[in-house]
Amino acid sequence: TPGSYLVSARAANFLSPPATTLEVLADSEPELTIYMLLGAKLSGQATERGMAASGARVLVAEVAEGRVDFRGSVGADAEGRFELTGLSQRPHVIQIFSESGSAQFCGSLDLGSLAEGQTFDLR
C-alpha cells in the first residue's frame, strides 16, 4: 500500500538503530536494509555480606548527552549471577537492589573502557 511508514528494528543483543521513514510509491517494490551493531554485555555476581544475593535486581541506564536513559533490568539467579546484553559502549549507571531491599548499590561504569573479559568489582 502506498504511503509513508516509520520503520524500527529490535533484536536481542544488538543496539537498536534510530527509526527511519520508508516511502512506498504506487507500483513499486520497496526495499530497506537495516544495519545493527552487536551490543556490549555486562555480567557479574551480586553478593550481600559475602553471600550470593539470590533474586537481586540489577538496573542499567545509559548516560549520554546529559540524559540518563533506562536500558534494562534483570534478576540475579540463585547464585547471584546476572547478565545484560545489547548495551552501548557509553557510560552507564548501575543499580543493584537485594531481594529483601536491605542493600543497595549505585555506581557508574564506562563499558567502552573495559577490555573483553575484564572484571569490575561493584563495591
N, C-alpha and C positions, 0 to 999 in steps of 0.2 A: 504494500500500500504506500503510495507516495506520501511524503511528509518529512518532518524533521524529528529525529529521535535522539534522546540523550542516552548514551551507552556507557555503562561502567562494568568493571570486571573485578572479581574477587576469587582468590584461590588460596587454599591452606599453604602456609609457609612462604608466601610471596607478598611483596608490597603492592598495594592497590594503586594503580595509576589514576590520575585525575579523570573524571568523566569527560567524554568527548561527544560532540554533536555529529550525527550522521545524517546527511541529506539524501533522501531517496527520491529519485525522479521517476516519472511515469515511464514504463517500458525500459527500465534499467535493472541490472543485477548488481546491487550494492556489494562492495567488498570493504572490509575493515580488518586491519591487523593490529592486535594489541600486544605490546611487549611488556613483560612483567619481570621485575628483578627479584631474585631469591632474597629473602629477608634473613636477618641475624637471629640466632637462637640464644635465649637466656635460660639456663638450667641451674639448679642448685639444690641444697637441702636446708630446710628451715629447722632450727633447733630452739629449744627453750630449756634453760638451765642444764645444757649438755645432753638433753634427750631429744629424740626426733619429735618434731612438732606436727604430729599427725593431724590432718584437717586444717592446717594453717591456710590462710587465704593470702595470695600474692597478687597485688595490683601493680600495673605498669602504665605509666603515662610518658609520652614523648614531649620534650621541651624544645620548641622551635619558634623562632621569630617572635619571642615574647609571649607565646601561648603555651599552655600545658594541655595536651590532647590525650584523653584516655585511649589506651591501645589494647588493653585486655586484662583478664584476671583468670586465675586458675587456683584450684585447691590442691594442697600437698597430699601425697599418698600416705599410707601407713608409716612409711619411713621418713616422712617429711620432705620427700623429693618433689620437685616441681619442674615444669618446662613450659616456656612460652616461645612461640616461633613467629616468623613473619614480621620481625621488628626492624626498624631502620637503624642505620649506623650512627644516628644522632644521640645526644644526651637523653637520658631517661630518669624519671623519678620512680623509685621502687618503694612500695609499702607492703609490709608483711604483718598480718594480724594472726595471733594464735586462735585456735578454735574456741578457747574459753574467753578470749578477749582480754586476757590479763597481760599480754605482752604485745608490744608493737614496735616495728622498726620502720624508719623512713630514711632514705638516703638517695643519693644520685649516683649515676653511673654512665659513663660515655662508652657505649658499645663499640664505637669506631676506634677507640684507643686500646682495646684488648685484642691480643693475638688469639687465634683459634686454640682452644684447649686451655687457655689461661684461666685461672680461677680468681675470684674476687670474694673476699670474706666480708659479708654484710653484718658487721657488729656495731 
